[in-house]
Amino acid sequence: MALEITATTMTATAAGKVVAPTRTDCGWHVTTCSRPVDRNTAITALMLAERLITHGEDDPCAREWRRELGRD
């Protein structure tokens, strides 16, 4: 797993898949969120995506991060 976060970009690479939220003037756009989110929420969503790819749906960390993002 490779995670890279800068002031203007974020990417996670796991199992050959790349996840990258997009930054705009309104905030960060994450495909699983219906509205722009703040930086911390985008980082949580990025970590959740990476965790789901590598550990699956039943992982305790994934369940907690989903709860934090309001997805459970």
Chimera marker file (.cmm) of the C-alpha trace (Angstrom):
<marker_set name="trace">
<marker id="1" x="0.000" y="0.000" z="0.000" r="1" g="1" b="0" radius="0.5"/>
<marker id="2" x="1.196" y="3.446" z="-0.848" r="1" g="1" b="0" radius="0.5"/>
<marker id="3" x="-0.460" y="6.537" z="0.561" r="1" g="1" b="0" radius="0.5"/>
<marker id="4" x="0.556" y="10.029" z="-0.580" r="1" g="1" b="0" radius="0.5"/>
<marker id="5" x="-1.025" y="13.196" z="0.799" r="1" g="1" b="0" radius="0.5"/>
<marker id="6" x="0.104" y="16.717" z="-0.115" r="1" g="1" b="0" radius="0.5"/>
<marker id="7" x="-1.565" y="20.114" z="0.182" r="1" g="1" b="0" radius="0.5"/>
<marker id="8" x="-3.230" y="19.683" z="-3.223" r="1" g="1" b="0" radius="0.5"/>
<marker id="9" x="-3.399" y="15.936" z="-3.956" r="1" g="1" b="0" radius="0.5"/>
<marker id="10" x="-4.177" y="12.631" z="-2.272" r="1" g="1" b="0" radius="0.5"/>
<marker id="11" x="-3.700" y="9.134" z="-3.632" r="1" g="1" b="0" radius="0.5"/>
<marker id="12" x="-3.764" y="5.618" z="-2.250" r="1" g="1" b="0" radius="0.5"/>
<marker id="13" x="-2.527" y="2.629" z="-4.211" r="1" g="1" b="0" radius="0.5"/>
<marker id="14" x="-3.400" y="-0.878" z="-3.063" r="1" g="1" b="0" radius="0.5"/>
<marker id="15" x="-3.570" y="-4.191" z="-4.934" r="1" g="1" b="0" radius="0.5"/>
<marker id="16" x="-2.914" y="-2.353" z="-8.209" r="1" g="1" b="0" radius="0.5"/>
<marker id="17" x="-5.847" y="0.025" z="-7.714" r="1" g="1" b="0" radius="0.5"/>
<marker id="18" x="-5.479" y="3.800" z="-7.343" r="1" g="1" b="0" radius="0.5"/>
<marker id="19" x="-7.938" y="5.890" z="-5.352" r="1" g="1" b="0" radius="0.5"/>
<marker id="20" x="-7.674" y="9.677" z="-5.638" r="1" g="1" b="0" radius="0.5"/>
<marker id="21" x="-10.144" y="12.304" z="-4.413" r="1" g="1" b="0" radius="0.5"/>
<marker id="22" x="-10.295" y="15.490" z="-6.495" r="1" g="1" b="0" radius="0.5"/>
<marker id="23" x="-9.684" y="18.927" z="-4.934" r="1" g="1" b="0" radius="0.5"/>
<marker id="24" x="-11.710" y="21.961" z="-6.045" r="1" g="1" b="0" radius="0.5"/>
<marker id="25" x="-12.455" y="25.406" z="-4.603" r="1" g="1" b="0" radius="0.5"/>
<marker id="26" x="-15.444" y="23.914" z="-2.698" r="1" g="1" b="0" radius="0.5"/>
<marker id="27" x="-13.480" y="21.108" z="-1.039" r="1" g="1" b="0" radius="0.5"/>
<marker id="28" x="-12.572" y="17.524" z="-1.852" r="1" g="1" b="0" radius="0.5"/>
<marker id="29" x="-14.780" y="15.353" z="-4.072" r="1" g="1" b="0" radius="0.5"/>
<marker id="30" x="-14.888" y="11.686" z="-3.109" r="1" g="1" b="0" radius="0.5"/>
<marker id="31" x="-16.899" y="9.346" z="-5.329" r="1" g="1" b="0" radius="0.5"/>
<marker id="32" x="-18.726" y="7.840" z="-2.359" r="1" g="1" b="0" radius="0.5"/>
<marker id="33" x="-19.873" y="11.240" z="-1.017" r="1" g="1" b="0" radius="0.5"/>
<marker id="34" x="-22.687" y="13.232" z="-2.597" r="1" g="1" b="0" radius="0.5"/>
<marker id="35" x="-21.195" y="16.621" z="-1.643" r="1" g="1" b="0" radius="0.5"/>
<marker id="36" x="-17.702" y="18.094" z="-1.307" r="1" g="1" b="0" radius="0.5"/>
<marker id="37" x="-16.005" y="17.211" z="1.992" r="1" g="1" b="0" radius="0.5"/>
<marker id="38" x="-13.246" y="18.746" z="4.086" r="1" g="1" b="0" radius="0.5"/>
<marker id="39" x="-9.638" y="17.555" z="4.013" r="1" g="1" b="0" radius="0.5"/>
<marker id="40" x="-9.909" y="15.296" z="7.075" r="1" g="1" b="0" radius="0.5"/>
<marker id="41" x="-13.036" y="13.577" z="5.760" r="1" g="1" b="0" radius="0.5"/>
<marker id="42" x="-11.338" y="13.025" z="2.390" r="1" g="1" b="0" radius="0.5"/>
<marker id="43" x="-8.351" y="11.431" z="4.154" r="1" g="1" b="0" radius="0.5"/>
<marker id="44" x="-10.676" y="9.148" z="6.145" r="1" g="1" b="0" radius="0.5"/>
<marker id="45" x="-12.502" y="8.149" z="2.939" r="1" g="1" b="0" radius="0.5"/>
<marker id="46" x="-9.170" y="7.463" z="1.235" r="1" g="1" b="0" radius="0.5"/>
<marker id="47" x="-7.977" y="5.287" z="4.109" r="1" g="1" b="0" radius="0.5"/>
<marker id="48" x="-11.314" y="3.462" z="4.143" r="1" g="1" b="0" radius="0.5"/>
<marker id="49" x="-11.059" y="2.677" z="0.424" r="1" g="1" b="0" radius="0.5"/>
<marker id="50" x="-7.519" y="1.335" z="0.873" r="1" g="1" b="0" radius="0.5"/>
<marker id="51" x="-8.558" y="-0.747" z="3.891" r="1" g="1" b="0" radius="0.5"/>
<marker id="52" x="-11.540" y="-2.244" z="2.056" r="1" g="1" b="0" radius="0.5"/>
<marker id="53" x="-9.326" y="-3.213" z="-0.888" r="1" g="1" b="0" radius="0.5"/>
<marker id="54" x="-6.734" y="-4.902" z="1.311" r="1" g="1" b="0" radius="0.5"/>
<marker id="55" x="-8.788" y="-6.292" z="4.227" r="1" g="1" b="0" radius="0.5"/>
<marker id="56" x="-12.407" y="-6.613" z="3.057" r="1" g="1" b="0" radius="0.5"/>
<marker id="57" x="-15.799" y="-5.429" z="4.257" r="1" g="1" b="0" radius="0.5"/>
<marker id="58" x="-15.713" y="-7.070" z="7.707" r="1" g="1" b="0" radius="0.5"/>
<marker id="59" x="-12.519" y="-5.385" z="8.911" r="1" g="1" b="0" radius="0.5"/>
<marker id="60" x="-13.065" y="-3.622" z="12.289" r="1" g="1" b="0" radius="0.5"/>
<marker id="61" x="-11.204" y="-0.480" z="11.159" r="1" g="1" b="0" radius="0.5"/>
<marker id="62" x="-13.279" y="-0.287" z="7.981" r="1" g="1" b="0" radius="0.5"/>
<marker id="63" x="-16.499" y="-0.582" z="9.992" r="1" g="1" b="0" radius="0.5"/>
<marker id="64" x="-15.429" y="2.228" z="12.343" r="1" g="1" b="0" radius="0.5"/>
<marker id="65" x="-14.341" y="4.548" z="9.506" r="1" g="1" b="0" radius="0.5"/>
<marker id="66" x="-17.655" y="3.894" z="7.730" r="1" g="1" b="0" radius="0.5"/>
<marker id="67" x="-19.448" y="4.880" z="10.940" r="1" g="1" b="0" radius="0.5"/>
<marker id="68" x="-17.376" y="8.106" z="11.176" r="1" g="1" b="0" radius="0.5"/>
<marker id="69" x="-18.293" y="8.972" z="7.598" r="1" g="1" b="0" radius="0.5"/>
<marker id="70" x="-21.991" y="8.271" z="8.257" r="1" g="1" b="0" radius="0.5"/>
<marker id="71" x="-22.154" y="5.261" z="5.941" r="1" g="1" b="0" radius="0.5"/>
<marker id="72" x="-23.407" y="2.716" z="8.498" r="1" g="1" b="0" radius="0.5"/>
<link id1="1" id2="2" r="1" g="1" b="0" radius="0.2"/>
<link id1="2" id2="3" r="1" g="1" b="0" radius="0.2"/>
<link id1="3" id2="4" r="1" g="1" b="0" radius="0.2"/>
<link id1="4" id2="5" r="1" g="1" b="0" radius="0.2"/>
<link id1="5" id2="6" r="1" g="1" b="0" radius="0.2"/>
<link id1="6" id2="7" r="1" g="1" b="0" radius="0.2"/>
<link id1="7" id2="8" r="1" g="1" b="0" radius="0.2"/>
<link id1="8" id2="9" r="1" g="1" b="0" radius="0.2"/>
<link id1="9" id2="10" r="1" g="1" b="0" radius="0.2"/>
<link id1="10" id2="11" r="1" g="1" b="0" radius="0.2"/>
<link id1="11" id2="12" r="1" g="1" b="0" radius="0.2"/>
<link id1="12" id2="13" r="1" g="1" b="0" radius="0.2"/>
<link id1="13" id2="14" r="1" g="1" b="0" radius="0.2"/>
<link id1="14" id2="15" r="1" g="1" b="0" radius="0.2"/>
<link id1="15" id2="16" r="1" g="1" b="0" radius="0.2"/>
<link id1="16" id2="17" r="1" g="1" b="0" radius="0.2"/>
<link id1="17" id2="18" r="1" g="1" b="0" radius="0.2"/>
<link id1="18" id2="19" r="1" g="1" b="0" radius="0.2"/>
<link id1="19" id2="20" r="1" g="1" b="0" radius="0.2"/>
<link id1="20" id2="21" r="1" g="1" b="0" radius="0.2"/>
<link id1="21" id2="22" r="1" g="1" b="0" radius="0.2"/>
<link id1="22" id2="23" r="1" g="1" b="0" radius="0.2"/>
<link id1="23" id2="24" r="1" g="1" b="0" radius="0.2"/>
<link id1="24" id2="25" r="1" g="1" b="0" radius="0.2"/>
<link id1="25" id2="26" r="1" g="1" b="0" radius="0.2"/>
<link id1="26" id2="27" r="1" g="1" b="0" radius="0.2"/>
<link id1="27" id2="28" r="1" g="1" b="0" radius="0.2"/>
<link id1="28" id2="29" r="1" g="1" b="0" radius="0.2"/>
<link id1="29" id2="30" r="1" g="1" b="0" radius="0.2"/>
<link id1="30" id2="31" r="1" g="1" b="0" radius="0.2"/>
<link id1="31" id2="32" r="1" g="1" b="0" radius="0.2"/>
<link id1="32" id2="33" r="1" g="1" b="0" radius="0.2"/>
<link id1="33" id2="34" r="1" g="1" b="0" radius="0.2"/>
<link id1="34" id2="35" r="1" g="1" b="0" radius="0.2"/>
<link id1="35" id2="36" r="1" g="1" b="0" radius="0.2"/>
<link id1="36" id2="37" r="1" g="1" b="0" radius="0.2"/>
<link id1="37" id2="38" r="1" g="1" b="0" radius="0.2"/>
<link id1="38" id2="39" r="1" g="1" b="0" radius="0.2"/>
<link id1="39" id2="40" r="1" g="1" b="0" radius="0.2"/>
<link id1="40" id2="41" r="1" g="1" b="0" radius="0.2"/>
<link id1="41" id2="42" r="1" g="1" b="0" radius="0.2"/>
<link id1="42" id2="43" r="1" g="1" b="0" radius="0.2"/>
<link id1="43" id2="44" r="1" g="1" b="0" radius="0.2"/>
<link id1="44" id2="45" r="1" g="1" b="0" radius="0.2"/>
<link id1="45" id2="46" r="1" g="1" b="0" radius="0.2"/>
<link id1="46" id2="47" r="1" g="1" b="0" radius="0.2"/>
<link id1="47" id2="48" r="1" g="1" b="0" radius="0.2"/>
<link id1="48" id2="49" r="1" g="1" b="0" radius="0.2"/>
<link id1="49" id2="50" r="1" g="1" b="0" radius="0.2"/>
<link id1="50" id2="51" r="1" g="1" b="0" radius="0.2"/>
<link id1="51" id2="52" r="1" g="1" b="0" radius="0.2"/>
<link id1="52" id2="53" r="1" g="1" b="0" radius="0.2"/>
<link id1="53" id2="54" r="1" g="1" b="0" radius="0.2"/>
<link id1="54" id2="55" r="1" g="1" b="0" radius="0.2"/>
<link id1="55" id2="56" r="1" g="1" b="0" radius="0.2"/>
<link id1="56" id2="57" r="1" g="1" b="0" radius="0.2"/>
<link id1="57" id2="58" r="1" g="1" b="0" radius="0.2"/>
<link id1="58" id2="59" r="1" g="1" b="0" radius="0.2"/>
<link id1="59" id2="60" r="1" g="1" b="0" radius="0.2"/>
<link id1="60" id2="61" r="1" g="1" b="0" radius="0.2"/>
<link id1="61" id2="62" r="1" g="1" b="0" radius="0.2"/>
<link id1="62" id2="63" r="1" g="1" b="0" radius="0.2"/>
<link id1="63" id2="64" r="1" g="1" b="0" radius="0.2"/>
<link id1="64" id2="65" r="1" g="1" b="0" radius="0.2"/>
<link id1="65" id2="66" r="1" g="1" b="0" radius="0.2"/>
<link id1="66" id2="67" r="1" g="1" b="0" radius="0.2"/>
<link id1="67" id2="68" r="1" g="1" b="0" radius="0.2"/>
<link id1="68" id2="69" r="1" g="1" b="0" radius="0.2"/>
<link id1="69" id2="70" r="1" g="1" b="0" radius="0.2"/>
<link id1="70" id2="71" r="1" g="1" b="0" radius="0.2"/>
<link id1="71" id2="72" r="1" g="1" b="0" radius="0.2"/>
</marker_set>
